[in-house]
């Protein structure tokens, strides 16, 4: 115990020096963390003020955070006497090894950069990609956040999005509703066609240009099928879709036009 006390007395100045250096390094690290978050927030706000897509702002903000964090870490390590040059070399070697082990993460980062450059979608767009669908909330460095219509959050790796087809339902201002309406073979086709057209003409949300299509599609097993294809604004797609299905059924009922359904006739023969 006495030897320890003597060692402390003999090296008190050195101990105090390293304690101060360590404390200063901790302060640098904590301040750097705050600065990193501030840099990310300011970057996002700057992009939002210029009316740039929110997803792009979030992505660049994440990159800004990572850069400031890395610089802070190097400054804190240099403050406690670690040679940052050699440390960077070690990090480079370790990064190569980690990169080989984490090829998926690097692929996600590269895919995130491609999403920002190619812009296949923006924040708020409803998309389908990688077998999932939802509205784009944020584009992160490694993943993209989607929100489903029933308020589920899907975190998708960027590589899963860019590795296949992307269906963007929100990019264009207009969309076409595709309905197939079947009527009985006994029904008057001209009258049925006029009924369908009258329903479309009464809905103010249906666009005049491009013009809608009402035509006989096929003579199916138990019905003559009409195709009904009106154009609407993208934002009106689902409300108009639901209303049309209901209004067409009511209009056909009022006109006494039967909508057939699958049925089977059984004939019994007695010997």
N, C-alpha and C positions, 0 to 999 in steps of 0.2 A: 504493500500500500504506500509506504514511504517513497519507494522508487517511482511510483506513478506520480505522486505529488511533486517530487523533485523534477521529474520529466516535464510535468505541466508548467512548473515554475521556470524551468530553463527555456521552454518553447512557447511561453505565454504570448509573446508578440506574434509568433508565426500562427498560433492557433487563432488569435484575434483577427489576424489578417485574412485567414481562410474563412472564418465565420462571416466576416464582413463581405468577402467576395461571394460566398454562398448566399448571404442575405440579399446582396445586390442582384445576383443572378436570378433569385426567386422573384424579386420585384420586377426585373426586366421581363421575366416570363409572364407574370400576371398582367403587367401593363400591356405586353405584346398580345396577349389573348383578348384583352379589351379592344385593342387597336384592330386586331383581325376581325372581330365582330363588327366594329364600327366601319371598317373598310368595306365589308360585305354589305352592310345596310346602306351606306352612302352610294355604293355602286348600283344597288337595286333602285334606290330613289332617283339617282341620276338617269337611269334608263327609263323609269316610269315617267319622269318629267318630260322626256323627249318622246313619249308615247310609243316606246319600243315594247314589243311583246314581253309580258311579265315573266314568261318562262325563260326568255333569253336573259333578262336581268338577273333572275335567280341563278342561272348557270354561271354567268360571269362573276356574280357575287361570290359563289362558292370557290371559284378559281382565285379571286382576290384574297379570300380568307386563307386558302391554302398557302399562297405565296407569303403573306405576312406572318403566318404561323411558322413556316419554315425559317424565315429570316430571324424571327424572335428566338427560336430554338437554337440557332447557330450563335446568336449574340449571347444568350445565357450560358451556353457551353464554353464560349471563349472567355467569359468573365471568370469562370472557375478554373481557368488555366488549361483547358483542353484545346489542343491545336485544331482549329477548324479546317485547315487545309487537309491534314491527314484524315480528319473526321469525314470531310466531304468525299475523300477518296474511298474511305471505308463504306460510306453510305452508297457511293456509286457501285461498288462491288456487291454490297448487300442488295442494292436496288435491282441489279442485274439478276441476282439469284432469286429474289422475291418476284421479279417480273416474270421469270420463267415459270415460277410456281403459281403465279396469279395471272396467267394469260387471259382468263375470263374477265378479270377486273380491268386489265388494260384494254381489252376489247370493248368493254362497257364505256370506258372513257373515250376511246376513239369513236365509238358510235354516238356518244353524246355530242362530240365536236361535229360530227356529220349532221346530226339533227339540227344543230344551231346554224350550220352553213347552208344546208339544203332546204331547211324549213318545210318539211312535209306537213307540218301542223303547227299550230300556235296555241297559246294558253286559252282555254275555253272551248276549243274544238272537240267535237265528239268523234272519236276514232275507234277503229278495230285494228288491233295488231297483236301478233303473237298469240292468237286465240282468245284475247281479252278485249273488252270494249268499255269505254268510259270517257268522261270529259277530262281533258288535260288540265291538271292543276299546276304542276311544277316540273321543270326539267332539271334534275340534279346532275352532278358530275358522273355518277355511275348508274343512275336509275331515273325513271320518269314516273310521276305520281298521277294516277287516274282515279276519278271518282265516278262510280256507277250511278244510274238513275235512282236506285234504292239506297244511295248514300253509303256504299261500301268503298273503301280506299284500296286501290291496287297499286303496289309498288313493283314496277316492271323493270328488269335490267334493260339498259339501252340496247345491248346487243340483240336481245330477243325481239325488240321492235324493228331494228334495222335489218335483221336477217331474213325477213319475209315481207309479204305484201302489207301495205298500210292502206286502210280504207278510211278516208276522211269524209264524214257526212256533213261537215259544217263549212267547208271551203267555198262551195258555190252558193250563190244567193237563192237559187231555186232548186226544187226537187220534184220528181214525178211520183205520184201515188199510183201504185199498180194494184188493181182489184180485179178479181175474176168472179162474176156473178152468174149463177146458173138459173135458168128458167125451164119450166116444163116444156115437153115437146108439143103439148096441146096449146101452148100460149101463142098469141099473135106476136111474132117477132118485131113487127113494125111498132106496135103499141108498146112493147117492152123497151124497145130502143128509145122511144120518145119519153117514156117515164124516167129512164136513166138520165137522159139529157136534161130533163126538166129539173131533176134534183141537183145536177151540176150547175145549171144556170141560176138557181136560187142562192147558191153559196157565193158570197161576195169575196171570199178568200181565194177562190180559184181564179187563176190568171187567164186573161184573154189571149195573151201571147207568151209562150207557145200555146196553140189551141189544144183543147182536150181531145181524146180519142175514145169513141164508143163504137165497138164493132164486134161482130160475131167471131169468136176465137176458134171454137170447135164444137162438133156434135159428139158429146161424151156419152157414156153408157146410159145415164138416166136423165141427162139434162142437155140443153143447148147453152153453152157458156159464152157470155159476153166478156170482153175485156174493157175495163173502165180505167182510163189513164189521164187524170187531170194534173196540171202543174200548179204548184203553190210555192210561196216563199218558204225557205228552209225552216224558219222559226214557226211556221204554221203547220208543218207536216203532220205531227201526231194528233193535234186537236182536230184538224180537218179530216184525217183518216178515220178517227173514231166516229165523228159526226156523220160522215158519208155512209159508213156501214149501217148505222142506225137509220138514217133517213131513207136510204135505198130500200131497206126491209119494210119500213112503214109505207113508202110510196107504192111498192109492189103489192102489198096487202090491200091498200086502198083501191088499186086497179084490179083486184081479184086475179092477179097473176101469180101462179103457184111457183114457189121455190122448192124444187124436189129435193128429197133426201134419200140416202141409200135404204132400200127396202127389198124384201124377198117374198115372192109369192110361193106358197107350198100347196101342191095339188095332191090329194089323196085318192087313190084308185082302189075300189073294192072289187075283189074277184067274186 
